[in-house]
Amino acid sequence: MKKESKMRGVLVAGLTVLAIAGRGVAATLDVDVDPTTWEIVGTSYPVNGQDQQASHTYSLCNVLYRYYTYGAFAAVNVWNVNDHMTPLESLDGCNNIFYIDRAAHWGYLCNTGYNGTGNGTSGSIDVAKAFSNGDLYIGGSFPSAGGWGNSANFSCFRWTEGWSGVNGISASDAVTGMSFNGVYQLQVYVSGPNPCVRGPLSSGGGPGELCPPFGTPPLWNEWHLDFPSGYWSD
């Protein structure tokens, strides 16, 4: 059965390369986990982010963790790395992202938030960064996230509320990178000759558009703010 699983992974990998090349998502990702820790030890084809940690502190200093995996895939099968007879879990409708709660030994769809039905994204998730409150900011090449309009290429899966629920925060082209600077601002790298980002330009502000010079990443402020309180600056 292990040999069959490996052959299946090779076939899926080939199909996935074609799907990604066309910006489509049609493949099932096979994920091998350590059965003791549920840490991912292998995938049937490459992903853009694997087991990326986000943490959230509740009252009494109780800290919970999630481990996100993202890229270009439609569904996920989770396997015991030592046993490929039957999946530990199958997740349908992931749409490019899911997370594992290692304490629970279980994986979950990102399907909470807007109307409770907005699973994942409509295109590849290429980069992600977690904020101090556990919110996961994502970037990539997707027309929408969480079923929410005007969320192209940049969005947020919030720890408690799920998909952002805030309209009109987006990037004009694919987001290819994210990094924090020295003052806890998220630098967002947008592709294209005239990259722009859309959303509030001041704390609590209304809709706006920021188009910094090419090669100058716009800044999303800031590491400790929740998504509706954030804003763009340059």
C-alpha positions as CSV (number, residue, x, y, z in Angstrom):
1,M,0.0,0.0,0.0
2,K,2.9,2.4,0.6
3,K,4.1,1.8,-2.9
4,E,0.6,2.5,-4.3
5,S,0.5,5.7,-2.2
6,K,3.9,6.9,-3.6
7,M,2.7,6.2,-7.1
8,R,-0.5,8.1,-6.4
9,G,1.6,11.0,-5.1
10,V,3.7,11.1,-8.3
11,L,0.6,11.1,-10.5
12,V,-1.0,13.9,-8.4
13,A,2.2,15.9,-8.5
14,G,2.2,15.8,-12.2
15,L,-1.4,16.9,-12.5
16,T,-0.8,19.6,-10.0
17,V,2.0,21.2,-12.0
18,L,-0.4,21.5,-14.9
19,A,-3.1,22.9,-12.7
20,I,-0.9,25.5,-11.1
21,A,0.5,26.5,-14.5
22,G,-3.0,27.3,-15.6
23,R,-3.8,29.0,-12.2
24,G,-6.4,26.2,-11.6
25,V,-6.7,24.1,-8.5
26,A,-7.9,20.5,-9.0
27,A,-5.7,18.2,-7.0
28,T,-5.9,16.5,-3.7
29,L,-2.9,17.0,-1.4
30,D,-1.8,13.9,0.5
31,V,-0.2,14.9,3.8
32,D,1.9,12.6,6.0
33,V,1.9,13.4,9.7
34,D,3.7,12.0,12.7
35,P,0.9,10.1,14.5
36,T,2.2,11.2,17.9
37,T,2.6,15.0,17.3
38,W,0.6,15.5,14.1
39,E,3.5,17.5,12.7
40,I,3.6,17.3,8.9
41,V,6.6,15.2,7.7
42,G,5.8,15.1,4.0
43,T,3.4,16.1,1.2
44,S,2.6,14.5,-2.1
45,Y,3.7,17.6,-3.9
46,P,5.2,21.0,-2.9
47,V,3.1,23.6,-1.0
48,N,3.9,27.2,-0.5
49,G,3.7,27.1,3.3
50,Q,3.7,24.1,5.7
51,D,2.9,23.9,9.4
52,Q,3.1,27.7,9.8
53,Q,2.3,28.5,13.4
54,A,-0.2,31.0,14.6
55,S,-0.9,31.5,18.3
56,H,-3.7,33.2,20.3
57,T,-3.7,34.0,24.0
58,Y,-6.9,33.6,25.9
59,S,-7.6,34.6,29.5
60,L,-5.5,33.2,32.3
61,C,-2.5,33.2,29.8
62,N,-3.9,30.1,28.0
63,V,-2.1,30.0,24.6
64,L,-3.5,27.9,21.8
65,Y,-1.8,27.1,18.5
66,R,-2.7,26.4,14.9
67,Y,-0.5,25.2,12.1
68,Y,-1.5,26.3,8.7
69,T,-0.6,24.7,5.3
70,Y,-1.3,26.6,2.1
71,G,-0.6,26.6,-1.6
72,A,-2.7,25.3,-4.5
73,F,-4.9,22.3,-3.7
74,A,-8.6,21.5,-3.6
75,A,-8.8,18.9,-0.8
76,V,-6.5,17.1,1.7
77,N,-6.0,13.6,2.9
78,V,-4.1,13.3,6.2
79,W,-2.2,10.0,6.6
80,N,-0.2,8.4,9.3
81,V,3.3,8.4,7.9
82,N,3.7,4.8,8.9
83,D,0.4,3.5,7.6
84,H,-1.3,4.3,4.3
85,M,-4.2,1.8,4.6
86,T,-6.8,4.4,5.5
87,P,-6.5,8.2,5.9
88,L,-6.7,9.6,9.4
89,E,-8.9,12.4,8.0
90,S,-10.1,13.7,4.7
91,L,-10.9,17.4,4.2
92,D,-13.0,18.3,1.2
93,G,-13.3,21.9,-0.1
94,C,-10.1,23.2,1.5
95,N,-9.5,25.6,-1.4
96,N,-5.8,26.1,-0.9
97,I,-5.6,26.3,2.9
98,F,-6.2,24.3,6.1
99,Y,-4.8,24.0,9.6
100,I,-3.9,21.4,12.1
101,D,-4.6,21.6,15.8
102,R,-1.8,19.4,17.1
103,A,-3.3,19.2,20.6
104,A,-6.6,17.8,19.2
105,H,-4.8,15.7,16.6
106,W,-7.1,17.0,13.9
107,G,-7.2,19.2,10.8
108,Y,-9.8,21.8,10.0
109,L,-11.2,23.7,7.0
110,C,-10.9,27.5,7.0
111,N,-14.6,27.9,6.5
112,T,-15.9,30.3,9.2
113,G,-16.7,33.9,8.7
114,Y,-18.6,35.5,5.9
115,N,-22.0,33.8,5.9
116,G,-20.2,30.8,7.4
117,T,-19.7,29.4,3.9
118,G,-16.6,31.0,2.5
119,N,-14.0,28.2,2.4
120,G,-10.5,29.2,1.4
121,T,-9.6,31.2,-1.7
122,S,-10.4,31.2,-5.4
123,G,-6.7,30.9,-6.3
124,S,-3.3,30.1,-5.1
125,I,-2.1,31.3,-1.7
126,D,1.6,32.0,-2.0
127,V,2.6,33.7,1.3
128,A,1.3,34.2,4.8
129,K,2.2,35.8,8.1
130,A,0.6,35.5,11.5
131,F,0.0,38.5,13.7
132,S,0.3,38.6,17.5
133,N,-3.4,37.9,18.0
134,G,-3.3,34.8,15.8
135,D,-4.8,36.3,12.7
136,L,-3.2,34.9,9.6
137,Y,-2.7,37.4,6.7
138,I,-2.5,35.8,3.3
139,G,-1.3,36.9,-0.1
140,G,-1.2,35.3,-3.5
141,S,-3.0,35.2,-6.8
142,F,-6.7,34.9,-5.9
143,P,-9.7,36.9,-7.0
144,S,-11.4,36.5,-3.6
145,A,-10.9,35.0,-0.2
146,G,-13.5,33.5,2.1
147,G,-16.3,34.2,-0.4
148,W,-15.9,37.9,0.3
149,G,-15.9,40.4,-2.6
150,N,-13.1,42.9,-3.2
151,S,-10.6,40.8,-1.3
152,A,-8.3,40.0,-4.3
153,N,-4.7,38.9,-3.6
154,F,-4.6,40.0,0.1
155,S,-6.8,39.0,3.0
156,C,-7.0,37.7,6.5
157,F,-8.3,34.6,8.3
158,R,-9.0,35.9,11.7
159,W,-8.5,33.6,14.7
160,T,-12.0,34.1,16.2
161,E,-14.1,35.6,13.5
162,G,-12.8,33.6,10.5
163,W,-12.6,35.3,7.1
164,S,-12.2,39.0,7.3
165,G,-15.8,40.1,7.0
166,V,-14.4,43.5,5.8
167,N,-15.0,44.5,2.2
168,G,-12.6,46.4,0.0
169,I,-9.1,45.5,1.4
170,S,-7.1,44.1,-1.5
171,A,-4.1,44.3,-3.8
172,S,-4.2,45.2,-7.5
173,D,-1.8,42.3,-8.5
174,A,-0.5,39.1,-7.1
175,V,1.2,39.4,-3.7
176,T,4.6,37.7,-3.9
177,G,6.1,38.3,-0.5
178,M,5.5,39.5,3.1
179,S,7.9,40.5,5.9
180,F,7.9,42.5,9.1
181,N,10.0,45.6,9.4
182,G,11.6,46.8,12.7
183,V,8.5,48.6,13.9
184,Y,5.9,45.8,13.5
185,Q,4.5,46.8,10.2
186,L,3.8,44.2,7.5
187,Q,5.6,44.9,4.3
188,V,3.6,43.6,1.4
189,Y,5.3,43.0,-2.0
190,V,2.9,43.4,-4.9
191,S,3.8,42.3,-8.5
192,G,3.2,44.4,-11.6
193,P,4.6,47.7,-12.8
194,N,2.0,49.8,-11.1
195,P,1.2,48.0,-7.8
196,C,-1.6,49.4,-5.7
197,V,-3.3,48.3,-2.5
198,R,-6.8,49.3,-1.4
199,G,-8.3,49.8,2.0
200,P,-8.2,52.4,4.8
201,L,-5.2,54.8,4.7
202,S,-5.5,55.8,8.4
203,S,-6.7,54.1,11.6
204,G,-10.4,53.9,11.4
205,G,-10.4,55.5,8.0
206,G,-12.7,54.8,5.0
207,P,-11.8,53.2,1.6
208,G,-8.7,54.4,-0.1
209,E,-6.0,53.5,-2.6
210,L,-2.2,53.6,-2.1
211,C,0.2,53.2,-5.1
212,P,3.8,53.5,-3.9
213,P,6.7,53.5,-6.3
214,F,7.6,50.1,-7.9
215,G,9.8,48.1,-5.5
216,T,8.6,50.0,-2.4
217,P,6.3,47.7,-0.4
218,P,3.2,49.2,1.0
219,L,2.9,48.7,4.8
220,W,0.0,47.2,6.7
221,N,-0.2,48.6,10.2
222,E,0.4,46.8,12.5
223,W,1.4,43.5,14.2
224,H,-0.9,43.8,17.2
225,L,-4.0,45.3,15.5
226,D,-7.0,43.2,14.5
227,F,-7.9,43.3,10.8
228,P,-10.7,45.9,10.8
229,S,-8.4,48.3,12.7
230,G,-5.5,48.0,10.3
231,Y,-4.6,50.5,7.6
232,W,-2.1,51.1,4.8
233,S,0.8,53.4,4.8
234,D,4.0,53.9,2.8
